[in-house]
Amino acid sequence: MRCPKCGYVSFDYLDRCSKCQTDLTGERERLRLHGFRPDPLSLQELSDRLAAAQAKEKEAKEEAKGTTKGKEEGISFSLDLNIPETPPSGPSSSPKPIDLEKELELTLEGLEINIHSDK
């Protein structure tokens, strides 16, 4: 936040200007800024959180593997369906082959290319 008296730029959570000791609470309220001071980040805390999250994820995967193995042993199923196949109804003629050389023709007639160099 910038001090309205001397122009010194400081943190938003400070109540007074560090340079001229002017009260900044009115300016902070006018700008609708929060007056809380953030806690510094701790690398140890972040690494502990990451390790705990990875451990929980590993446990969940192991638990999921254990539950699916137990369930698969007791289940037996078959996909044999005794449905007679019937030919599809409709036109049975095969489509005509496409002559790609005839349909994809590229001509460069009337095309003019100009190359200019600024060097």
Phi and psi restraints in degrees (range 20) as a CNS / XPLOR table:
assign (resid 1 and name C) (resid 2 and name N)
       (resid 2 and name CA) (resid 2 and name C) 1.0 -98.7 20.0 2
assign (resid 2 and name N) (resid 2 and name CA)
       (resid 2 and name C) (resid 3 and name N) 1.0 133.4 20.0 2
assign (resid 2 and name C) (resid 3 and name N)
       (resid 3 and name CA) (resid 3 and name C) 1.0 -69.9 20.0 2
assign (resid 3 and name N) (resid 3 and name CA)
       (resid 3 and name C) (resid 4 and name N) 1.0 129.6 20.0 2
assign (resid 3 and name C) (resid 4 and name N)
       (resid 4 and name CA) (resid 4 and name C) 1.0 -70.7 20.0 2
assign (resid 4 and name N) (resid 4 and name CA)
       (resid 4 and name C) (resid 5 and name N) 1.0 -20.0 20.0 2
assign (resid 4 and name C) (resid 5 and name N)
       (resid 5 and name CA) (resid 5 and name C) 1.0 -88.4 20.0 2
assign (resid 5 and name N) (resid 5 and name CA)
       (resid 5 and name C) (resid 6 and name N) 1.0 -53.2 20.0 2
assign (resid 5 and name C) (resid 6 and name N)
       (resid 6 and name CA) (resid 6 and name C) 1.0 -108.1 20.0 2
assign (resid 6 and name N) (resid 6 and name CA)
       (resid 6 and name C) (resid 7 and name N) 1.0 -12.4 20.0 2
assign (resid 6 and name C) (resid 7 and name N)
       (resid 7 and name CA) (resid 7 and name C) 1.0 84.6 20.0 2
assign (resid 7 and name N) (resid 7 and name CA)
       (resid 7 and name C) (resid 8 and name N) 1.0 6.6 20.0 2
assign (resid 7 and name C) (resid 8 and name N)
       (resid 8 and name CA) (resid 8 and name C) 1.0 -70.1 20.0 2
assign (resid 8 and name N) (resid 8 and name CA)
       (resid 8 and name C) (resid 9 and name N) 1.0 133.6 20.0 2
assign (resid 8 and name C) (resid 9 and name N)
       (resid 9 and name CA) (resid 9 and name C) 1.0 -96.7 20.0 2
assign (resid 9 and name N) (resid 9 and name CA)
       (resid 9 and name C) (resid 10 and name N) 1.0 124.5 20.0 2
assign (resid 9 and name C) (resid 10 and name N)
       (resid 10 and name CA) (resid 10 and name C) 1.0 -136.5 20.0 2
assign (resid 10 and name N) (resid 10 and name CA)
       (resid 10 and name C) (resid 11 and name N) 1.0 -172.7 20.0 2
assign (resid 10 and name C) (resid 11 and name N)
       (resid 11 and name CA) (resid 11 and name C) 1.0 -74.3 20.0 2
assign (resid 11 and name N) (resid 11 and name CA)
       (resid 11 and name C) (resid 12 and name N) 1.0 151.1 20.0 2
assign (resid 11 and name C) (resid 12 and name N)
       (resid 12 and name CA) (resid 12 and name C) 1.0 -69.0 20.0 2
assign (resid 12 and name N) (resid 12 and name CA)
       (resid 12 and name C) (resid 13 and name N) 1.0 -24.8 20.0 2
assign (resid 12 and name C) (resid 13 and name N)
       (resid 13 and name CA) (resid 13 and name C) 1.0 -83.6 20.0 2
assign (resid 13 and name N) (resid 13 and name CA)
       (resid 13 and name C) (resid 14 and name N) 1.0 -9.0 20.0 2
assign (resid 13 and name C) (resid 14 and name N)
       (resid 14 and name CA) (resid 14 and name C) 1.0 -74.2 20.0 2
assign (resid 14 and name N) (resid 14 and name CA)
       (resid 14 and name C) (resid 15 and name N) 1.0 140.1 20.0 2
assign (resid 14 and name C) (resid 15 and name N)
       (resid 15 and name CA) (resid 15 and name C) 1.0 -85.2 20.0 2
assign (resid 15 and name N) (resid 15 and name CA)
       (resid 15 and name C) (resid 16 and name N) 1.0 -25.9 20.0 2
assign (resid 15 and name C) (resid 16 and name N)
       (resid 16 and name CA) (resid 16 and name C) 1.0 -129.7 20.0 2
assign (resid 16 and name N) (resid 16 and name CA)
       (resid 16 and name C) (resid 17 and name N) 1.0 151.7 20.0 2
assign (resid 16 and name C) (resid 17 and name N)
       (resid 17 and name CA) (resid 17 and name C) 1.0 -67.7 20.0 2
assign (resid 17 and name N) (resid 17 and name CA)
       (resid 17 and name C) (resid 18 and name N) 1.0 134.8 20.0 2
assign (resid 17 and name C) (resid 18 and name N)
       (resid 18 and name CA) (resid 18 and name C) 1.0 -70.2 20.0 2
assign (resid 18 and name N) (resid 18 and name CA)
       (resid 18 and name C) (resid 19 and name N) 1.0 -22.2 20.0 2
assign (resid 18 and name C) (resid 19 and name N)
       (resid 19 and name CA) (resid 19 and name C) 1.0 -93.2 20.0 2
assign (resid 19 and name N) (resid 19 and name CA)
       (resid 19 and name C) (resid 20 and name N) 1.0 -50.9 20.0 2
assign (resid 19 and name C) (resid 20 and name N)
       (resid 20 and name CA) (resid 20 and name C) 1.0 -113.8 20.0 2
assign (resid 20 and name N) (resid 20 and name CA)
       (resid 20 and name C) (resid 21 and name N) 1.0 1.9 20.0 2
assign (resid 20 and name C) (resid 21 and name N)
       (resid 21 and name CA) (resid 21 and name C) 1.0 62.5 20.0 2
assign (resid 21 and name N) (resid 21 and name CA)
       (resid 21 and name C) (resid 22 and name N) 1.0 25.9 20.0 2
assign (resid 21 and name C) (resid 22 and name N)
       (resid 22 and name CA) (resid 22 and name C) 1.0 -75.3 20.0 2
assign (resid 22 and name N) (resid 22 and name CA)
       (resid 22 and name C) (resid 23 and name N) 1.0 141.4 20.0 2
assign (resid 22 and name C) (resid 23 and name N)
       (resid 23 and name CA) (resid 23 and name C) 1.0 -68.7 20.0 2
assign (resid 23 and name N) (resid 23 and name CA)
       (resid 23 and name C) (resid 24 and name N) 1.0 126.5 20.0 2
assign (resid 23 and name C) (resid 24 and name N)
       (resid 24 and name CA) (resid 24 and name C) 1.0 -108.2 20.0 2
assign (resid 24 and name N) (resid 24 and name CA)
       (resid 24 and name C) (resid 25 and name N) 1.0 2.5 20.0 2
assign (resid 24 and name C) (resid 25 and name N)
       (resid 25 and name CA) (resid 25 and name C) 1.0 -65.4 20.0 2
assign (resid 25 and name N) (resid 25 and name CA)
       (resid 25 and name C) (resid 26 and name N) 1.0 -38.8 20.0 2
assign (resid 25 and name C) (resid 26 and name N)
       (resid 26 and name CA) (resid 26 and name C) 1.0 -64.4 20.0 2
assign (resid 26 and name N) (resid 26 and name CA)
       (resid 26 and name C) (resid 27 and name N) 1.0 -41.0 20.0 2
assign (resid 26 and name C) (resid 27 and name N)
       (resid 27 and name CA) (resid 27 and name C) 1.0 -66.4 20.0 2
assign (resid 27 and name N) (resid 27 and name CA)
       (resid 27 and name C) (resid 28 and name N) 1.0 -39.6 20.0 2
assign (resid 27 and name C) (resid 28 and name N)
       (resid 28 and name CA) (resid 28 and name C) 1.0 -64.7 20.0 2
assign (resid 28 and name N) (resid 28 and name CA)
       (resid 28 and name C) (resid 29 and name N) 1.0 -41.5 20.0 2
assign (resid 28 and name C) (resid 29 and name N)
       (resid 29 and name CA) (resid 29 and name C) 1.0 -67.0 20.0 2
assign (resid 29 and name N) (resid 29 and name CA)
       (resid 29 and name C) (resid 30 and name N) 1.0 -37.6 20.0 2
assign (resid 29 and name C) (resid 30 and name N)
       (resid 30 and name CA) (resid 30 and name C) 1.0 -63.9 20.0 2
assign (resid 30 and name N) (resid 30 and name CA)
       (resid 30 and name C) (resid 31 and name N) 1.0 -36.8 20.0 2
assign (resid 30 and name C) (resid 31 and name N)
       (resid 31 and name CA) (resid 31 and name C) 1.0 -87.3 20.0 2
assign (resid 31 and name N) (resid 31 and name CA)
       (resid 31 and name C) (resid 32 and name N) 1.0 -2.6 20.0 2
assign (resid 31 and name C) (resid 32 and name N)
       (resid 32 and name CA) (resid 32 and name C) 1.0 56.7 20.0 2
assign (resid 32 and name N) (resid 32 and name CA)
       (resid 32 and name C) (resid 33 and name N) 1.0 48.2 20.0 2
assign (resid 32 and name C) (resid 33 and name N)
       (resid 33 and name CA) (resid 33 and name C) 1.0 -98.4 20.0 2
assign (resid 33 and name N) (resid 33 and name CA)
       (resid 33 and name C) (resid 34 and name N) 1.0 151.6 20.0 2
assign (resid 33 and name C) (resid 34 and name N)
       (resid 34 and name CA) (resid 34 and name C) 1.0 -80.1 20.0 2
assign (resid 34 and name N) (resid 34 and name CA)
       (resid 34 and name C) (resid 35 and name N) 1.0 145.0 20.0 2
assign (resid 34 and name C) (resid 35 and name N)
       (resid 35 and name CA) (resid 35 and name C) 1.0 -102.3 20.0 2
assign (resid 35 and name N) (resid 35 and name CA)
       (resid 35 and name C) (resid 36 and name N) 1.0 20.3 20.0 2
assign (resid 35 and name C) (resid 36 and name N)
       (resid 36 and name CA) (resid 36 and name C) 1.0 -92.9 20.0 2
assign (resid 36 and name N) (resid 36 and name CA)
       (resid 36 and name C) (resid 37 and name N) 1.0 149.4 20.0 2
assign (resid 36 and name C) (resid 37 and name N)
       (resid 37 and name CA) (resid 37 and name C) 1.0 -96.8 20.0 2
assign (resid 37 and name N) (resid 37 and name CA)
       (resid 37 and name C) (resid 38 and name N) 1.0 123.7 20.0 2
assign (resid 37 and name C) (resid 38 and name N)
       (resid 38 and name CA) (resid 38 and name C) 1.0 -71.6 20.0 2
assign (resid 38 and name N) (resid 38 and name CA)
       (resid 38 and name C) (resid 39 and name N) 1.0 145.2 20.0 2
assign (resid 38 and name C) (resid 39 and name N)
       (resid 39 and name CA) (resid 39 and name C) 1.0 -76.6 20.0 2
assign (resid 39 and name N) (resid 39 and name CA)
       (resid 39 and name C) (resid 40 and name N) 1.0 141.2 20.0 2
assign (resid 39 and name C) (resid 40 and name N)
       (resid 40 and name CA) (resid 40 and name C) 1.0 -69.0 20.0 2
assign (resid 40 and name N) (resid 40 and name CA)
       (resid 40 and name C) (resid 41 and name N) 1.0 147.2 20.0 2
assign (resid 40 and name C) (resid 41 and name N)
       (resid 41 and name CA) (resid 41 and name C) 1.0 -74.7 20.0 2
assign (resid 41 and name N) (resid 41 and name CA)
       (resid 41 and name C) (resid 42 and name N) 1.0 141.3 20.0 2
assign (resid 41 and name C) (resid 42 and name N)
       (resid 42 and name CA) (resid 42 and name C) 1.0 -111.4 20.0 2
assign (resid 42 and name N) (resid 42 and name CA)
       (resid 42 and name C) (resid 43 and name N) 1.0 122.6 20.0 2
assign (resid 42 and name C) (resid 43 and name N)
       (resid 43 and name CA) (resid 43 and name C) 1.0 -64.4 20.0 2
assign (resid 43 and name N) (resid 43 and name CA)
       (resid 43 and name C) (resid 44 and name N) 1.0 -36.6 20.0 2
assign (resid 43 and name C) (resid 44 and name N)
       (resid 44 and name CA) (resid 44 and name C) 1.0 -64.1 20.0 2
assign (resid 44 and name N) (resid 44 and name CA)
       (resid 44 and name C) (resid 45 and name N) 1.0 -43.4 20.0 2
assign (resid 44 and name C) (resid 45 and name N)
       (resid 45 and name CA) (resid 45 and name C) 1.0 -63.4 20.0 2
assign (resid 45 and name N) (resid 45 and name CA)
       (resid 45 and name C) (resid 46 and name N) 1.0 -42.0 20.0 2
assign (resid 45 and name C) (resid 46 and name N)
       (resid 46 and name CA) (resid 46 and name C) 1.0 -65.3 20.0 2
assign (resid 46 and name N) (resid 46 and name CA)
       (resid 46 and name C) (resid 47 and name N) 1.0 -41.1 20.0 2
assign (resid 46 and name C) (resid 47 and name N)
       (resid 47 and name CA) (resid 47 and name C) 1.0 -67.8 20.0 2
assign (resid 47 and name N) (resid 47 and name CA)
       (resid 47 and name C) (resid 48 and name N) 1.0 -35.4 20.0 2
assign (resid 47 and name C) (resid 48 and name N)
       (resid 48 and name CA) (resid 48 and name C) 1.0 -64.9 20.0 2
assign (resid 48 and name N) (resid 48 and name CA)
       (resid 48 and name C) (resid 49 and name N) 1.0 -42.5 20.0 2
assign (resid 48 and name C) (resid 49 and name N)
       (resid 49 and name CA) (resid 49 and name C) 1.0 -62.7 20.0 2
assign (resid 49 and name N) (resid 49 and name CA)
       (resid 49 and name C) (resid 50 and name N) 1.0 -42.2 20.0 2
assign (resid 49 and name C) (resid 50 and name N)
       (resid 50 and name CA) (resid 50 and name C) 1.0 -63.7 20.0 2
assign (resid 50 and name N) (resid 50 and name CA)
       (resid 50 and name C) (resid 51 and name N) 1.0 -43.8 20.0 2
assign (resid 50 and name C) (resid 51 and name N)
       (resid 51 and name CA) (resid 51 and name C) 1.0 -63.7 20.0 2
assign (resid 51 and name N) (resid 51 and name CA)
       (resid 51 and name C) (resid 52 and name N) 1.0 -40.6 20.0 2
assign (resid 51 and name C) (resid 52 and name N)
       (resid 52 and name CA) (resid 52 and name C) 1.0 -65.5 20.0 2
assign (resid 52 and name N) (resid 52 and name CA)
       (resid 52 and name C) (resid 53 and name N) 1.0 -41.1 20.0 2
assign (resid 52 and name C) (resid 53 and name N)
       (resid 53 and name CA) (resid 53 and name C) 1.0 -65.3 20.0 2
assign (resid 53 and name N) (resid 53 and name CA)
       (resid 53 and name C) (resid 54 and name N) 1.0 -40.1 20.0 2
assign (resid 53 and name C) (resid 54 and name N)
       (resid 54 and name CA) (resid 54 and name C) 1.0 -67.2 20.0 2
assign (resid 54 and name N) (resid 54 and name CA)
       (resid 54 and name C) (resid 55 and name N) 1.0 -37.3 20.0 2
assign (resid 54 and name C) (resid 55 and name N)
       (resid 55 and name CA) (resid 55 and name C) 1.0 -65.6 20.0 2
assign (resid 55 and name N) (resid 55 and name CA)
       (resid 55 and name C) (resid 56 and name N) 1.0 -42.0 20.0 2
assign (resid 55 and name C) (resid 56 and name N)
       (resid 56 and name CA) (resid 56 and name C) 1.0 -63.7 20.0 2
assign (resid 56 and name N) (resid 56 and name CA)
       (resid 56 and name C) (resid 57 and name N) 1.0 -41.0 20.0 2
assign (resid 56 and name C) (resid 57 and name N)
       (resid 57 and name CA) (resid 57 and name C) 1.0 -64.6 20.0 2
assign (resid 57 and name N) (resid 57 and name CA)
       (resid 57 and name C) (resid 58 and name N) 1.0 -41.2 20.0 2
assign (resid 57 and name C) (resid 58 and name N)
       (resid 58 and name CA) (resid 58 and name C) 1.0 -64.7 20.0 2
assign (resid 58 and name N) (resid 58 and name CA)
       (resid 58 and name C) (resid 59 and name N) 1.0 -42.8 20.0 2
assign (resid 58 and name C) (resid 59 and name N)
       (resid 59 and name CA) (resid 59 and name C) 1.0 -62.8 20.0 2
assign (resid 59 and name N) (resid 59 and name CA)
       (resid 59 and name C) (resid 60 and name N) 1.0 -41.0 20.0 2
assign (resid 59 and name C) (resid 60 and name N)
       (resid 60 and name CA) (resid 60 and name C) 1.0 -64.7 20.0 2
assign (resid 60 and name N) (resid 60 and name CA)
       (resid 60 and name C) (resid 61 and name N) 1.0 -39.7 20.0 2
assign (resid 60 and name C) (resid 61 and name N)
       (resid 61 and name CA) (resid 61 and name C) 1.0 -65.9 20.0 2
assign (resid 61 and name N) (resid 61 and name CA)
       (resid 61 and name C) (resid 62 and name N) 1.0 -43.5 20.0 2
assign (resid 61 and name C) (resid 62 and name N)
       (resid 62 and name CA) (resid 62 and name C) 1.0 -64.4 20.0 2
assign (resid 62 and name N) (resid 62 and name CA)
       (resid 62 and name C) (resid 63 and name N) 1.0 -39.5 20.0 2
assign (resid 62 and name C) (resid 63 and name N)
       (resid 63 and name CA) (resid 63 and name C) 1.0 -66.3 20.0 2
assign (resid 63 and name N) (resid 63 and name CA)
       (resid 63 and name C) (resid 64 and name N) 1.0 -40.7 20.0 2
assign (resid 63 and name C) (resid 64 and name N)
       (resid 64 and name CA) (resid 64 and name C) 1.0 -65.1 20.0 2
assign (resid 64 and name N) (resid 64 and name CA)
       (resid 64 and name C) (resid 65 and name N) 1.0 -39.2 20.0 2
assign (resid 64 and name C) (resid 65 and name N)
       (resid 65 and name CA) (resid 65 and name C) 1.0 -65.3 20.0 2
assign (resid 65 and name N) (resid 65 and name CA)
       (resid 65 and name C) (resid 66 and name N) 1.0 -41.5 20.0 2
assign (resid 65 and name C) (resid 66 and name N)
       (resid 66 and name CA) (resid 66 and name C) 1.0 -65.5 20.0 2
assign (resid 66 and name N) (resid 66 and name CA)
       (resid 66 and name C) (resid 67 and name N) 1.0 -39.9 20.0 2
assign (resid 66 and name C) (resid 67 and name N)
       (resid 67 and name CA) (resid 67 and name C) 1.0 -73.1 20.0 2
assign (resid 67 and name N) (resid 67 and name CA)
       (resid 67 and name C) (resid 68 and name N) 1.0 -35.5 20.0 2
assign (resid 67 and name C) (resid 68 and name N)
       (resid 68 and name CA) (resid 68 and name C) 1.0 -72.4 20.0 2
assign (resid 68 and name N) (resid 68 and name CA)
       (resid 68 and name C) (resid 69 and name N) 1.0 -33.7 20.0 2
assign (resid 68 and name C) (resid 69 and name N)
       (resid 69 and name CA) (resid 69 and name C) 1.0 -65.0 20.0 2
assign (resid 69 and name N) (resid 69 and name CA)
       (resid 69 and name C) (resid 70 and name N) 1.0 -42.7 20.0 2
assign (resid 69 and name C) (resid 70 and name N)
       (resid 70 and name CA) (resid 70 and name C) 1.0 -65.2 20.0 2
assign (resid 70 and name N) (resid 70 and name CA)
       (resid 70 and name C) (resid 71 and name N) 1.0 -37.5 20.0 2
assign (resid 70 and name C) (resid 71 and name N)
       (resid 71 and name CA) (resid 71 and name C) 1.0 -74.3 20.0 2
assign (resid 71 and name N) (resid 71 and name CA)
       (resid 71 and name C) (resid 72 and name N) 1.0 -36.3 20.0 2
assign (resid 71 and name C) (resid 72 and name N)
       (resid 72 and name CA) (resid 72 and name C) 1.0 -68.9 20.0 2
assign (resid 72 and name N) (resid 72 and name CA)
       (resid 72 and name C) (resid 73 and name N) 1.0 -29.5 20.0 2
assign (resid 72 and name C) (resid 73 and name N)
       (resid 73 and name CA) (resid 73 and name C) 1.0 -67.5 20.0 2
assign (resid 73 and name N) (resid 73 and name CA)
       (resid 73 and name C) (resid 74 and name N) 1.0 -32.2 20.0 2
assign (resid 73 and name C) (resid 74 and name N)
       (resid 74 and name CA) (resid 74 and name C) 1.0 -92.9 20.0 2
assign (resid 74 and name N) (resid 74 and name CA)
       (resid 74 and name C) (resid 75 and name N) 1.0 -4.0 20.0 2
assign (resid 74 and name C) (resid 75 and name N)
       (resid 75 and name CA) (resid 75 and name C) 1.0 -105.8 20.0 2
assign (resid 75 and name N) (resid 75 and name CA)
       (resid 75 and name C) (resid 76 and name N) 1.0 133.1 20.0 2
assign (resid 75 and name C) (resid 76 and name N)
       (resid 76 and name CA) (resid 76 and name C) 1.0 -132.2 20.0 2
assign (resid 76 and name N) (resid 76 and name CA)
       (resid 76 and name C) (resid 77 and name N) 1.0 131.2 20.0 2
assign (resid 76 and name C) (resid 77 and name N)
       (resid 77 and name CA) (resid 77 and name C) 1.0 -144.1 20.0 2
assign (resid 77 and name N) (resid 77 and name CA)
       (resid 77 and name C) (resid 78 and name N) 1.0 161.1 20.0 2
assign (resid 77 and name C) (resid 78 and name N)
       (resid 78 and name CA) (resid 78 and name C) 1.0 -136.8 20.0 2
assign (resid 78 and name N) (resid 78 and name CA)
       (resid 78 and name C) (resid 79 and name N) 1.0 145.3 20.0 2
assign (resid 78 and name C) (resid 79 and name N)
       (resid 79 and name CA) (resid 79 and name C) 1.0 -108.8 20.0 2
assign (resid 79 and name N) (resid 79 and name CA)
       (resid 79 and name C) (resid 80 and name N) 1.0 19.9 20.0 2
assign (resid 79 and name C) (resid 80 and name N)
       (resid 80 and name CA) (resid 80 and name C) 1.0 -76.1 20.0 2
assign (resid 80 and name N) (resid 80 and name CA)
       (resid 80 and name C) (resid 81 and name N) 1.0 111.5 20.0 2
assign (resid 80 and name C) (resid 81 and name N)
       (resid 81 and name CA) (resid 81 and name C) 1.0 -112.3 20.0 2
assign (resid 81 and name N) (resid 81 and name CA)
       (resid 81 and name C) (resid 82 and name N) 1.0 129.8 20.0 2
assign (resid 81 and name C) (resid 82 and name N)
       (resid 82 and name CA) (resid 82 and name C) 1.0 -94.7 20.0 2
assign (resid 82 and name N) (resid 82 and name CA)
       (resid 82 and name C) (resid 83 and name N) 1.0 64.0 20.0 2
assign (resid 82 and name C) (resid 83 and name N)
       (resid 83 and name CA) (resid 83 and name C) 1.0 -108.8 20.0 2
assign (resid 83 and name N) (resid 83 and name CA)
       (resid 83 and name C) (resid 84 and name N) 1.0 123.0 20.0 2
assign (resid 83 and name C) (resid 84 and name N)
       (resid 84 and name CA) (resid 84 and name C) 1.0 -69.6 20.0 2
assign (resid 84 and name N) (resid 84 and name CA)
       (resid 84 and name C) (resid 85 and name N) 1.0 139.3 20.0 2
assign (resid 84 and name C) (resid 85 and name N)
       (resid 85 and name CA) (resid 85 and name C) 1.0 -81.6 20.0 2
assign (resid 85 and name N) (resid 85 and name CA)
       (resid 85 and name C) (resid 86 and name N) 1.0 132.4 20.0 2
assign (resid 85 and name C) (resid 86 and name N)
       (resid 86 and name CA) (resid 86 and name C) 1.0 -114.6 20.0 2
assign (resid 86 and name N) (resid 86 and name CA)
       (resid 86 and name C) (resid 87 and name N) 1.0 141.2 20.0 2
assign (resid 86 and name C) (resid 87 and name N)
       (resid 87 and name CA) (resid 87 and name C) 1.0 -66.1 20.0 2
assign (resid 87 and name N) (resid 87 and name CA)
       (resid 87 and name C) (resid 88 and name N) 1.0 147.3 20.0 2
assign (resid 87 and name C) (resid 88 and name N)
       (resid 88 and name CA) (resid 88 and name C) 1.0 -66.4 20.0 2
assign (resid 88 and name N) (resid 88 and name CA)
       (resid 88 and name C) (resid 89 and name N) 1.0 142.1 20.0 2
assign (resid 88 and name C) (resid 89 and name N)
       (resid 89 and name CA) (resid 89 and name C) 1.0 -87.3 20.0 2
assign (resid 89 and name N) (resid 89 and name CA)
       (resid 89 and name C) (resid 90 and name N) 1.0 153.8 20.0 2
assign (resid 89 and name C) (resid 90 and name N)
       (resid 90 and name CA) (resid 90 and name C) 1.0 124.4 20.0 2
assign (resid 90 and name N) (resid 90 and name CA)
       (resid 90 and name C) (resid 91 and name N) 1.0 -173.9 20.0 2
assign (resid 90 and name C) (resid 91 and name N)
       (resid 91 and name CA) (resid 91 and name C) 1.0 -64.9 20.0 2
assign (resid 91 and name N) (resid 91 and name CA)
       (resid 91 and name C) (resid 92 and name N) 1.0 133.7 20.0 2
assign (resid 91 and name C) (resid 92 and name N)
       (resid 92 and name CA) (resid 92 and name C) 1.0 -103.3 20.0 2
assign (resid 92 and name N) (resid 92 and name CA)
       (resid 92 and name C) (resid 93 and name N) 1.0 4.4 20.0 2
assign (resid 92 and name C) (resid 93 and name N)
       (resid 93 and name CA) (resid 93 and name C) 1.0 -75.6 20.0 2
assign (resid 93 and name N) (resid 93 and name CA)
       (resid 93 and name C) (resid 94 and name N) 1.0 139.7 20.0 2
assign (resid 93 and name C) (resid 94 and name N)
       (resid 94 and name CA) (resid 94 and name C) 1.0 -79.9 20.0 2
assign (resid 94 and name N) (resid 94 and name CA)
       (resid 94 and name C) (resid 95 and name N) 1.0 150.5 20.0 2
assign (resid 94 and name C) (resid 95 and name N)
       (resid 95 and name CA) (resid 95 and name C) 1.0 -68.2 20.0 2
assign (resid 95 and name N) (resid 95 and name CA)
       (resid 95 and name C) (resid 96 and name N) 1.0 153.0 20.0 2
assign (resid 95 and name C) (resid 96 and name N)
       (resid 96 and name CA) (resid 96 and name C) 1.0 -73.3 20.0 2
assign (resid 96 and name N) (resid 96 and name CA)
       (resid 96 and name C) (resid 97 and name N) 1.0 142.2 20.0 2
assign (resid 96 and name C) (resid 97 and name N)
       (resid 97 and name CA) (resid 97 and name C) 1.0 -68.8 20.0 2
assign (resid 97 and name N) (resid 97 and name CA)
       (resid 97 and name C) (resid 98 and name N) 1.0 147.3 20.0 2
assign (resid 97 and name C) (resid 98 and name N)
       (resid 98 and name CA) (resid 98 and name C) 1.0 -98.2 20.0 2
assign (resid 98 and name N) (resid 98 and name CA)
       (resid 98 and name C) (resid 99 and name N) 1.0 133.9 20.0 2
assign (resid 98 and name C) (resid 99 and name N)
       (resid 99 and name CA) (resid 99 and name C) 1.0 -88.3 20.0 2
assign (resid 99 and name N) (resid 99 and name CA)
       (resid 99 and name C) (resid 100 and name N) 1.0 99.9 20.0 2
assign (resid 99 and name C) (resid 100 and name N)
       (resid 100 and name CA) (resid 100 and name C) 1.0 -67.9 20.0 2
assign (resid 100 and name N) (resid 100 and name CA)
       (resid 100 and name C) (resid 101 and name N) 1.0 -33.6 20.0 2
assign (resid 100 and name C) (resid 101 and name N)
       (resid 101 and name CA) (resid 101 and name C) 1.0 -65.3 20.0 2
assign (resid 101 and name N) (resid 101 and name CA)
       (resid 101 and name C) (resid 102 and name N) 1.0 -34.2 20.0 2
assign (resid 101 and name C) (resid 102 and name N)
       (resid 102 and name CA) (resid 102 and name C) 1.0 -75.5 20.0 2
assign (resid 102 and name N) (resid 102 and name CA)
       (resid 102 and name C) (resid 103 and name N) 1.0 -40.2 20.0 2
assign (resid 102 and name C) (resid 103 and name N)
       (resid 103 and name CA) (resid 103 and name C) 1.0 -82.4 20.0 2
assign (resid 103 and name N) (resid 103 and name CA)
       (resid 103 and name C) (resid 104 and name N) 1.0 -28.8 20.0 2
assign (resid 103 and name C) (resid 104 and name N)
       (resid 104 and name CA) (resid 104 and name C) 1.0 -105.9 20.0 2
assign (resid 104 and name N) (resid 104 and name CA)
       (resid 104 and name C) (resid 105 and name N) 1.0 81.7 20.0 2
assign (resid 104 and name C) (resid 105 and name N)
       (resid 105 and name CA) (resid 105 and name C) 1.0 -112.9 20.0 2
assign (resid 105 and name N) (resid 105 and name CA)
       (resid 105 and name C) (resid 106 and name N) 1.0 129.0 20.0 2
assign (resid 105 and name C) (resid 106 and name N)
       (resid 106 and name CA) (resid 106 and name C) 1.0 -118.1 20.0 2
assign (resid 106 and name N) (resid 106 and name CA)
       (resid 106 and name C) (resid 107 and name N) 1.0 125.2 20.0 2
assign (resid 106 and name C) (resid 107 and name N)
       (resid 107 and name CA) (resid 107 and name C) 1.0 -119.1 20.0 2
assign (resid 107 and name N) (resid 107 and name CA)
       (resid 107 and name C) (resid 108 and name N) 1.0 143.7 20.0 2
assign (resid 107 and name C) (resid 108 and name N)
       (resid 108 and name CA) (resid 108 and name C) 1.0 -110.8 20.0 2
assign (resid 108 and name N) (resid 108 and name CA)
       (resid 108 and name C) (resid 109 and name N) 1.0 15.9 20.0 2
assign (resid 108 and name C) (resid 109 and name N)
       (resid 109 and name CA) (resid 109 and name C) 1.0 -69.4 20.0 2
assign (resid 109 and name N) (resid 109 and name CA)
       (resid 109 and name C) (resid 110 and name N) 1.0 137.2 20.0 2
assign (resid 109 and name C) (resid 110 and name N)
       (resid 110 and name CA) (resid 110 and name C) 1.0 80.4 20.0 2
assign (resid 110 and name N) (resid 110 and name CA)
       (resid 110 and name C) (resid 111 and name N) 1.0 6.0 20.0 2
assign (resid 110 and name C) (resid 111 and name N)
       (resid 111 and name CA) (resid 111 and name C) 1.0 -95.9 20.0 2
assign (resid 111 and name N) (resid 111 and name CA)
       (resid 111 and name C) (resid 112 and name N) 1.0 125.4 20.0 2
assign (resid 111 and name C) (resid 112 and name N)
       (resid 112 and name CA) (resid 112 and name C) 1.0 -118.9 20.0 2
assign (resid 112 and name N) (resid 112 and name CA)
       (resid 112 and name C) (resid 113 and name N) 1.0 130.9 20.0 2
assign (resid 112 and name C) (resid 113 and name N)
       (resid 113 and name CA) (resid 113 and name C) 1.0 -118.2 20.0 2
assign (resid 113 and name N) (resid 113 and name CA)
       (resid 113 and name C) (resid 114 and name N) 1.0 124.9 20.0 2
assign (resid 113 and name C) (resid 114 and name N)
       (resid 114 and name CA) (resid 114 and name C) 1.0 -116.5 20.0 2
assign (resid 114 and name N) (resid 114 and name CA)
       (resid 114 and name C) (resid 115 and name N) 1.0 128.7 20.0 2
assign (resid 114 and name C) (resid 115 and name N)
       (resid 115 and name CA) (resid 115 and name C) 1.0 -116.5 20.0 2
assign (resid 115 and name N) (resid 115 and name CA)
       (resid 115 and name C) (resid 116 and name N) 1.0 123.4 20.0 2
assign (resid 115 and name C) (resid 116 and name N)
       (resid 116 and name CA) (resid 116 and name C) 1.0 -116.9 20.0 2
assign (resid 116 and name N) (resid 116 and name CA)
       (resid 116 and name C) (resid 117 and name N) 1.0 140.3 20.0 2
assign (resid 116 and name C) (resid 117 and name N)
       (resid 117 and name CA) (resid 117 and name C) 1.0 -115.5 20.0 2
assign (resid 117 and name N) (resid 117 and name CA)
       (resid 117 and name C) (resid 118 and name N) 1.0 132.3 20.0 2
assign (resid 117 and name C) (resid 118 and name N)
       (resid 118 and name CA) (resid 118 and name C) 1.0 -89.5 20.0 2
assign (resid 118 and name N) (resid 118 and name CA)
       (resid 118 and name C) (resid 119 and name N) 1.0 -3.8 20.0 2
